[in-house]
Amino acid sequence: MTSSTRVAARQFNMPRLSALRETIVRDPQTKFPSISDDFKTYCYPQTLDHFNYRPEGYTTFQQRYVINYKHWGGPNSSAPMFAYLGAEASLDWDLGGIGFLNDNAPRFNALQIYIEHRYYGESIPFGSREEALKNSSTLGYFNSAQAIADYAAVIIHVKKKLLAENSPVIVIGASYGGMLASWFRLKYPHVALGALASSAPILYFDDITPQEGYYSIVAKDFREASESCSETIQKSWSEIDRVASEPNGLSVLSKRFKTCGHLNESYELTDYLDSIYTSAAQYNHPPTYPVTVVCGGIDGAAEGTDILSRIYAGVVAYMGNSSCYNTDAFNDPNDETTVGWRWQTCSEMVMPIGISENVTMFPPAPFDLNIFNEWCKSTYGILPRPHWVTTYYGGNDIKLILNRFASNIIFSNGLRDPYSSGGVLENISDSVVAVHTINGSHCLDVLPPKQSDPKWLVDQRKIEVEIIEGWIANSQTFFLPEEMAMDPHKFLFQWLSLLCLILSSCVSAKQFSMPRLGALRRTIQHDHPAGTLVSPSVLKEFKTFYFTQTLDHFSFKPESYTTFKQRYLINFKYWGGPNASAPIFAYLGAEAPIDDDLADVGFLTDNAFRFKALLIYIEHRYYGKSIPFGSREEALKNSSTRGFFNSAQAIADYAAVLLCVKKQLFAKNSPVIVIGGSYGGMLASWFRLKYPHVALGALASSAPILYFDDITPQNGYYSIVTKDYREVSENCYKTIQKSWAEIDKVASKSNGLTTLTKRFKTCDHLNSSYDLKDYLDYLYADVAQYNHPPTYPVTVVCSGIDGVTEGTDILGQIFAGLVAYKGKRSCYDTNEFNHPTETNEGWRWQTCSEMVMPIGRGSNDTMFPPAPFNLNSFMKNCKSLYGIMPRPHWITTFYGGHGTKLFLQRFASNIIFSNGLRDPYSSGGVVENISESVVAIFTVRGSHCLDILPAKQSDPQWLVTQREMEIEIIEGWITKYYADLGLI
């Protein structure tokens, strides 16, 4: 067999990950481990695609999970839950083969949950395994990001069903499942308190770990067991090739090794032997120590026995006496695990395991990405994404990144496990720790204990248990006082009970025109074409670029590889350059073209000189010039093209752009601070949480991340609008409060709508009183939201209302307020806030898919008429508009929100939540510190996104102080980062 053939073939049978050897070396006679009757099986109707809102993404499948209630202390005692995250095999193996949960459940009074990985066992989409594995279009949803989103959905469901919201969850996984457990803790800290990641080679991607790491340890294990055994194996490869090259050589080898099928090439035998040696090393468990068993066979042959006979003796010693040996035993093409894992490695799990000249026991077989790509393309019709794992989960410079960010992860390893070469072997922080044993092997710590277990293994498990006990104890001591001490008048971080109210048609309509988010006040009747509002003086400092962006980051279907041009602009003027590791300020575009932000979001340019920062502004997909499918018309054609239009895809876009820019500018060590306002502020905070390896910190201005899933009271927004007006003028507030009934009274009269049309000089004849009331509702909310100094628009409106001549009726006063704010016009456009602009069209889709913010108001709790938010009506309306239902709980499932302080105070870092308390959206913002570095900076008089607007001479001192505090905090982040980097 030629060297090039071996190189090509080696790559497609990389050593398999699995907690249990039994899932790799399949004997047809082997049965699943027996389990007790304490395990109860359930199925959850799982969403096929969590990251897409196309109609087919709503397809569901039955995902299996199993619960053992036997030892659980119950929800009243907030007893913990151990959740085992299934990996690349049927869950049946793990129920009996993984001992850590069952062994420790009595000590913790823990509930045990075992969740099966999608596409394995009985958790098969599309109705059957045959259909699910049919092609890359059905396989495309088969990936780790979807899998851990599944786990989040199941765990949240179980906790809700069992009324166990306060029960801490520890996720446990082994091998690939260990990677999933660590990634789950990083991506879903609001769901899992901690993770035990056993033998998780999370660093075996993107050349972080040397290719030969795995095989170097295999060779070391054999050499330490027996030098002569290692040398015999080393010599055997050339001997096999020599015999195979002779006439009838393959027949000779087939007979000498008693293969069940005739060998067609020597690679079939060498790959089989390779798998035996790697399996023996990977699962070199006590007390038998398989490496010693193999070497005992090789070294125990009679003196004078030739090399091939000694190798065969090693096979017999390891595999046992058999009438024949199946060379496909480790890579059975019909085995669900072999089939599934091959797809996973050909899509995202690209682990570049190779053999260099330095690994003396094996012939060279370096990993060649080009050859690997070609093979995967020919097999599945799609190319792997070799950098996706490090883009989404991180991996490079892991200690630098996670030292000040993550918490509560145990990376356990045995140093005789070849996969430990890609594992975390040193502590990252006080609570992200490495627990390893010198003599341990793959996933040994999570297997059932035995009387014969060596002391070092018993001690390893004891250390892990004690660490987990500490996590739980810390969480409970924090949680109980926090809940008991909560001021009942504060609504942040509370669960609410809301009354179901019967809605009028006015109420129903109100829900689909909720107050717009936006860093900048846009009351222009139509959005301007992208680029037309930016002055040449501003534009000349920016260079425009376009990134070839992936349409769907979370699927590997052929159409997900479609690309579009995403616009971003860079200002190099102030940058100190890569040699100085000067920082990068990245503005995350939101629900509008990026053009206005270049001039009107001043925080970046105002502070670029001070920080010597590079400025980059990235446009949000589906806005401005960053349009998929070639045109806006095509992109917004239907829910199938709109489905990729969501926040998870957007922040994945930002990660891809930022990593590309850093690479192109050789700016690997330049820290990135992401900045956003309003919806963009939400994106900035979520970006820091999901991509801490890309962004060092985030400034999230006026980001109402708690206005989801009834965390914030419905009337929070309108309560602050009301408060703003009332503080300016009690008379103004009361006049507005009375005006709604007066408008309805006039409208109910003969020609009443004509009267209102004339009195308010509307550009179009009013068709109902709602047309006018909705316009005024929007105007009052908009005025309060953007109540910026020095003019303070609320004061302007109230001055108009209060300044009328004595005897003016209510409607005359209201009209005077309108004129005071909008100026004298020939007519007033009541559709001003609802024109079909790209922002309005885009945001309506976003609120009808994932951004479901239940903003409403009850009776007599604001200066507005009742309009409670009704989820059922909202969902029906969205269904009629787009053909799909909103996912009202997805934001809190993916990003968190409930119990924000509890979950993030020991996990996240480097986020500033800035607010002005006169901003109605501050009701859904974070307005108290979560930790020392996740902080809330607010001003009593501030309004929406005021802190990131350009500084002015007229700015009040409280605003100047707010900005200075933000700047000093960011300087502190960067200083600590430079210290960690060793630059200061």
WOWO-V609577 format. One record per backbone hydrogen bond with DSSP energy under -0.5 kcal/mol. CO is the residue of the C=O (numbers start at 1). NH is the residue of the N-H. Records with the same first field share a line. If there is no record, write none. Layout:
BEGIN
CO->NH + NH
END
This chain:
BEGIN
2->6
3->7
4->8
5->9
6->10
7->11
9->12
10->13
11->14
20->23
21->24 + 25
24->26
25->27
26->28
27->30
36->39
38->40 + 69
40->67
42->65
44->46 + 63
46->61
49->52
54->57 + 58
55->58
56->59
57->49
59->48
61->46 + 63
62->64
63->44
64->116
65->42
66->114
67->40 + 69
68->112
69->72
74->77 + 79
75->78
78->168
80->111
81->83 + 170
82->84 + 113
83->85 + 172
84->86 + 115
87->89
90->93 + 94
91->95
92->96
93->97
94->98
97->99 + 448
99->103
100->104
101->105
102->106
104->108
105->109 + 110
108->80
109->73
111->82 + 113
112->68
113->84
114->66
115->86
117->120
120->123
122->124
123->119 + 125
124->127
125->128
128->132
129->133
131->134
135->138 + 139
136->140
138->141
139->142
140->556
141->143
143->147
144->148
145->149
146->150
147->151
148->152
149->153
150->154
151->155
152->156
153->157
154->158
155->159
156->160
157->161
158->162
159->164
160->163
164->167
166->168
168->81
169->171 + 193 + 194
170->83
171->196
172->85
173->198
174->177
175->179
176->180
177->181
178->182
179->183
180->184
181->185
182->186
183->187
184->188
188->191 + 192
194->171
195->197 + 410
196->173 + 198
197->200 + 412
198->175
199->201
200->202
201->204
203->209
205->208
210->213
211->214 + 354
212->216
213->217
214->218
215->219
216->220
217->221
218->222
219->223
220->224
221->225
222->226
226->230
227->231
228->232
229->233
230->234
231->235
232->236
233->237
235->239
236->240
237->241
238->242
239->243
240->244
241->245
242->246
243->246
246->249
248->252
249->253
250->254
251->255
252->256
253->257
254->259
255->258
258->325
265->268 + 269
266->269 + 270
267->271
268->272
269->273
270->274
271->275
272->276
273->277
274->278
275->279
276->280
277->281
278->282
279->283
280->291
281->284
282->442
283->285
285->289
289->292 + 293
290->294
291->295
292->296
293->297
294->298
295->299
296->300
298->301
302->305
306->310
307->311
308->312
309->313
310->314
311->315
312->316
313->317
314->318
315->319
316->320
325->260 + 327
326->329
328->331
329->26
332->335
335->339
336->340
337->341
338->342
339->343
340->344
341->345
342->346
343->347
344->347 + 348 + 349
347->385
348->350
349->351
350->206 + 352
351->353
352->354
355->365
356->359
358->360
359->362
365->355
367->369
368->372
369->373
370->374
371->375
372->376
373->377
374->378
375->379
376->380 + 381 + 382
377->381
384->386
385->388
387->391
388->392
389->393 + 394
395->398
396->395
397->401
398->402
399->403
402->405
408->195
409->411 + 433
410->197 + 412
411->435
412->199
413->437
414->417
416->418
417->420
418->421
419->422
420->423
422->203
423->425
431->409 + 433
432->428 + 429
433->411 + 435
434->436
435->413
437->415
440->416
441->444
443->446
444->447
446->99 + 100
450->453
454->457 + 458
455->459
456->460
457->461
458->462
459->463
460->464
461->465
462->466
463->467
464->468
465->469
466->470
467->471
468->472
469->473
470->474
471->475
472->476
473->477
474->478
475->479
476->480
477->481
478->482
479->483
480->484
481->485
483->486
487->490
491->494
496->498
499->501
504->508
505->509
506->510
507->511
509->512
510->513
511->514
520->522
521->523
529->532
535->538 + 539
536->540
538->541
539->542
543->570
545->568
547->549 + 566
549->564
552->555
557->560 + 561
558->561
559->562
560->552
562->551
564->549 + 566
565->567
566->547
567->619
568->545
569->617
570->543 + 572
571->615
572->575
577->580 + 582
578->581
581->671
583->614
584->586 + 673
585->587 + 616
586->588 + 675
587->589 + 618
590->592
594->597 + 598
595->598 + 599
596->599 + 600
597->601
600->602 + 950
602->606
603->607
604->608
605->609
607->611
608->612 + 613
611->583
612->576
614->585
615->571
616->587 + 618
617->569
618->589
620->623
623->626
625->627
626->622 + 628
627->630
628->631
631->635
632->636
634->637
638->641 + 642
639->643
641->644
642->645
643->53
644->646
646->650
647->651
648->652
649->653
650->654
651->655
652->656
653->657
654->658
655->659
656->660
657->661
658->662
659->663
660->664
661->665
662->667
663->666
667->670
669->671
671->584
672->674 + 696 + 697
673->586
674->699
675->588
676->701
677->680
678->682
679->683
680->684
681->685
682->686
683->687
684->688
685->689
686->690
687->691
691->694 + 695
697->674
698->700 + 912
699->676 + 701
700->703 + 914
701->678
702->704
703->705
704->707
706->712
708->711
711->494
713->716
714->717 + 856
715->719
716->720
717->721
718->722
719->723
720->724
721->725
722->726
723->727
724->728
725->729
729->733
730->734
731->735
732->736
733->737
734->738
735->739
736->740
738->742
739->743
740->744
741->745
742->746
743->747
744->748
746->749
749->752
751->755
752->756
753->757
754->758
755->759
756->760
757->762
758->761
761->828
768->771 + 772
769->773
770->774
771->775
772->776
773->777
774->778
775->779
776->780
777->781
778->782
779->783
780->784
781->785
782->786
784->787
785->944
786->788
788->792
792->795 + 796
793->797
794->798
795->799
796->800
797->801
798->802
799->803
801->804
805->808
809->813
810->814
811->815
812->816
813->817
814->818
815->819
816->820
817->821
818->822
819->823
828->763 + 830
829->832
831->834 + 835
835->837
837->841
838->842
839->843
840->844
841->845
842->846
843->847
844->848
845->849
846->849 + 850 + 851
849->887
850->852
851->853
852->709 + 854
853->855
854->856
857->867
867->857
869->871
870->874
871->875
872->876
873->877
874->878
875->879
876->880
877->881
878->882 + 883 + 884
879->883
886->888
887->890
889->893
890->894
891->895 + 896
897->900
898->897
899->903
900->904
901->905
904->907 + 908
910->698
911->913 + 935
912->700 + 914
913->937
914->702
915->939
916->919
918->920
919->922
920->923
921->924
922->925
924->706
925->927
933->911 + 935
934->930 + 931
935->913 + 937
936->938
937->915
939->917
942->918
943->946
945->948
946->949
948->602 + 603
952->955
956->959 + 960
957->961
958->962
959->963
960->964
961->965
962->966
963->967
964->968
965->969
966->970
967->971
968->972
969->973
970->974
971->975
972->976
973->977
974->978
975->979
976->980
977->981
978->982 + 983 + 984
979->982
END
